[in-house]
Amino acid sequence: TVTDPRMTRFWITREEGVDFVIRCVETMEGGEIFVPKAPSACVMDLVATIAPECRVEYIGIREGEKLHEVLVADDEARRAREQEDMFVIWSSVAPPSWGGRRAGRPLPEGYQYTSDATARRLTPSELRERLVQSGDLK
């Protein structure tokens, strides 16, 4: 079953996640949120990768579910800076010191970082490779 064929999700491997967390812990000042720039994939590419011969039944989006993931919401954009491989969102309680290690490009008003509009979409073969590397697919 698939809720909606348009659905997209971000994909990060366990190793990428661990490396990202370690790097953020080493550089954090406190109160900020680190968001990795991750590739995304369409749920239908995942279906085609895992079970290419499978019959798909569309059941509709469930309550509380989103078509696309939002990792930087538009109301957070004014407190965020874009760096090469991540976004840093500063706490609304502790004002940011935009200099030093936290330098980066300000985000435009209303910006959102969503899984349907990422700079990098995984191809089915890249998705397969990630699933095989993680041991989730043979």
NORMO-V76765 format. One record per backbone hydrogen bond with DSSP energy under -1.0 kcal/mol. NH is the residue of the N-H (numbers start at 1). CO is the residue of the C=O. E is the energy in kcal/mol with one decimal. If there is no record, write none. Layout:
# NORMO-V76765
NH & CO & E
NH & CO & E
This chain:
# NORMO-V76765
2 & 57 & -2.7
7 & 4 & -1.6
8 & 67 & -2.1
9 & 41 & -2.3
11 & 39 & -2.9
17 & 13 & -2.5
18 & 14 & -2.6
19 & 15 & -2.6
20 & 16 & -2.3
21 & 17 & -2.4
22 & 18 & -2.5
23 & 19 & -2.3
24 & 20 & -2.4
25 & 21 & -2.6
26 & 22 & -1.9
27 & 23 & -1.1
28 & 24 & -1.9
33 & 89 & -3.2
35 & 87 & -2.7
37 & 85 & -2.4
40 & 120 & -1.9
41 & 9 & -2.4
43 & 7 & -2.9
46 & 42 & -1.5
47 & 43 & -2.2
48 & 44 & -2.3
49 & 45 & -1.7
50 & 46 & -2.6
51 & 47 & -2.8
54 & 51 & -1.7
59 & 2 & -2.3
60 & 3 & -1.4
65 & 62 & -2.1
71 & 113 & -2.7
72 & 113 & -1.2
76 & 73 & -1.6
79 & 76 & -1.6
80 & 77 & -1.5
81 & 88 & -1.9
82 & 105 & -3.2
83 & 86 & -3.3
87 & 35 & -2.6
88 & 81 & -2.4
89 & 33 & -3.1
90 & 79 & -2.6
102 & 99 & -1.5
103 & 100 & -1.5
105 & 82 & -2.5
111 & 108 & -2.1
113 & 72 & -2.1
115 & 69 & -2.2
117 & 114 & -1.3
122 & 40 & -3.5
127 & 123 & -2.6
128 & 124 & -2.5
129 & 125 & -2.2
130 & 126 & -2.2
131 & 127 & -2.3
132 & 128 & -2.6
133 & 129 & -2.6
134 & 130 & -1.8
135 & 132 & -1.1
136 & 131 & -1.7
137 & 131 & -1.2
